[in-house]
Each structure stands twice: as structure tokens, then as C-alpha cells.
Amino acid sequence: MLGRNGIAGLACLAISVWLLLLTRGLPPAAMVPIGPAFYPRVVLSLMAFLSALLVTLDLIEARRQRPGVAVEQPAGVPEPGRPNYALVLATFAEFFVYILALPELGFRVSTLLFAFGLQITLQWPASWKRWLLVLVVAIGTTAACVLAFERYLLILLPRGNWTGM
């Protein structure tokens, strides 16, 4: 039996498939290789995939909770506990500071600091290897965003008043 997550996943899957079908009516590209339907199809396909994944995970969870069916908890996955509202508020606060820092520090520096700080907030690194991993992920995230937006999509990213980059 599906829970709330499974029902929400089914609803989002139905909506994304319906909207994907509607993109067939968009006109083809006249002068450029990527037409107006490209990005909606990418986003809706990702939404459909994630919705199907949500339904699948909900079915697995329902099977785990059914009496008489033994499903092992994967190693390293914590048991669900009480919500951590302080962590949610800290995440929102960091995102707010990130938005405020964009005009002054620019996209590159702000994104690097945000990705670095958010990882530390979510789980404090316990060893120098974890610190190195946090730094590599922050640099990789920033580089991927800059490449995707500036180089591929040709979108100008905010330059900082203080940094000029």
C-alpha cells in the first residue's frame, strides 16, 4: 500500500508525463538546433524519473514495514528520527546569506562558500580526508555551475562588487 510519499510521487509522475505529452505541440526550432521544447522536456523528464524513484522507495518502505517480511536496513542509513528543525533553520539562514552575498562577492565566490558551508552544517567533517572531500565537492559544484551557465547556456553570472569575479 502506498503512503503519502508514494501518492505524491504518482501525482507528480502523472503531471510530468501529461506535460511532456503537451510539449509535442511546441513549434520546432527555426534557426537554432535547440528548440523551445528542449529545456521543458529535460526538466519534466527529470521530474518523471524522480517521481518514479519516490514511488519505488515508498513501495520498498511499505514492504519493509509489513509484518512477516524481513528487509534489512542498508548499512550506513540512519533510522528515521525526530525532525531537526534547527538544521532546517540553519540551512535557510545559509541560503539567505548566500543570496545577500551574491552582489558583493559574485557568483563564483558566493557559491563556493555556500557549498562549503552547507556541507559543514549538514555534517561536520571528522577527519582531514572529509575536509578535503568537502573542499573538492564545493569547488566541483562551483565549477559545474559556472560551466553550465556561462559556457553552455551563455548566461552572465553576477560579478561581485568586492571581487570583480
C-alpha positions in Angstrom: 0.0 0.0 0.0 1.3 3.4 -0.9 2.0 6.0 1.7 1.9 9.8 1.4 5.3 9.9 -0.5 4.1 7.3 -3.0 0.8 9.1 -3.6 2.7 12.4 -4.1 5.2 10.6 -6.4 2.3 9.2 -8.5 0.7 12.6 -8.8 3.9 14.3 -9.8 4.6 11.4 -12.3 1.2 11.8 -13.9 1.6 15.6 -14.1 5.1 15.4 -15.6 4.0 12.7 -18.2 1.0 14.8 -19.1 3.1 18.0 -19.5 5.7 16.0 -21.5 3.0 15.0 -23.9 1.9 18.6 -24.3 5.4 19.6 -25.3 4.9 17.7 -28.6 2.7 20.6 -29.7 5.5 23.2 -29.3 6.9 24.5 -32.6 10.2 23.3 -33.9 13.3 25.4 -33.8 13.7 27.7 -36.8 17.3 29.0 -36.6 18.9 27.2 -33.7 19.5 23.5 -33.0 17.7 23.5 -29.6 14.1 24.4 -29.9 11.6 25.8 -27.3 10.7 22.3 -26.2 14.2 21.2 -25.2 14.5 22.6 -21.6 10.9 21.8 -20.6 11.5 18.2 -21.7 14.7 17.9 -19.8 13.1 19.3 -16.6 9.9 17.2 -17.0 11.9 14.0 -17.7 14.0 14.6 -14.6 10.7 15.2 -12.6 9.2 12.0 -14.0 12.3 10.0 -13.1 12.5 11.4 -9.6 8.7 10.8 -9.1 9.1 7.2 -10.2 12.0 6.8 -7.8 9.9 8.2 -5.0 7.1 5.7 -5.7 9.6 2.9 -5.8 11.2 3.9 -2.5 7.8 4.2 -0.9 6.9 0.7 -2.0 10.1 -0.6 -0.6 9.4 1.1 2.7 5.9 -0.3 2.8 7.3 -3.8 2.2 9.8 -3.3 5.0 7.0 -2.4 7.4 4.7 -5.2 6.5 4.7 -8.0 9.2 6.4 -11.2 8.2 8.6 -9.6 5.5 12.2 -9.1 6.6 14.1 -6.4 4.7 17.5 -5.4 6.1 18.3 -1.8 6.8 21.2 -0.8 4.4 24.5 -0.2 6.2 25.1 3.5 7.0 21.5 4.6 6.7 20.3 6.1 9.9 16.9 5.2 11.4 14.3 7.9 11.0 14.1 10.1 14.0 12.6 13.3 15.1 12.8 16.3 12.7 15.8 18.5 13.2 14.2 22.0 12.9 17.4 23.8 14.0 19.2 22.2 11.0 16.4 23.3 8.7 16.6 26.9 10.0 20.4 26.9 9.7 20.1 25.8 6.1 17.6 28.5 5.3 19.8 31.1 7.1 22.8 30.0 5.0 20.8 30.3 1.8 19.7 33.8 2.8 23.3 34.8 3.5 24.3 33.3 0.1 21.7 35.5 -1.7 22.8 38.6 0.2 26.5 37.8 -0.6 25.9 37.4 -4.4 26.1 41.1 -5.3 29.2 41.8 -3.2 31.2 38.6 -3.7 29.9 37.4 -7.0 28.5 34.1 -8.1 31.8 32.1 -8.0 33.0 33.1 -4.6 29.5 33.0 -3.0 28.7 29.6 -4.5 32.0 28.2 -3.3 31.4 29.5 0.2 27.8 28.4 0.2 28.6 24.8 -1.0 31.4 24.6 1.5 29.4 25.9 4.5 26.3 23.9 3.8 28.2 20.7 3.8 29.8 21.5 7.1 26.4 22.5 8.5 24.8 19.2 7.4 27.6 17.0 8.7 30.8 18.2 10.4 33.8 16.6 8.8 35.5 14.3 11.3 38.9 13.8 9.5 41.2 15.7 7.2 40.0 13.4 4.4 36.5 14.5 4.9 37.6 18.2 5.0 39.4 17.6 1.7 36.2 16.0 0.3 34.1 18.9 1.4 36.5 21.3 -0.4 36.6 19.2 -3.6 32.8 19.0 -3.7 32.5 22.7 -3.2 35.0 23.5 -5.9 33.4 20.9 -8.3 29.9 22.3 -7.6 31.0 25.8 -8.3 32.9 24.8 -11.5 30.0 22.8 -12.8 27.6 25.7 -12.3 29.9 28.2 -14.0 30.5 25.8 -16.9 26.8 25.0 -17.3 25.5 28.6 -17.0 28.3 30.7 -18.5 29.8 28.4 -21.1 26.9 26.2 -22.2 23.8 28.4 -21.6 25.7 31.7 -22.2 24.1 33.3 -19.1 26.0 36.1 -17.5 26.5 35.3 -13.8 26.6 38.1 -11.2 30.1 39.7 -10.7 31.0 40.8 -7.2 31.4 44.5 -6.3 34.3 43.5 -4.0 35.9 40.7 -6.0 35.1 41.6 -9.6 34.6 37.9 -10.5 
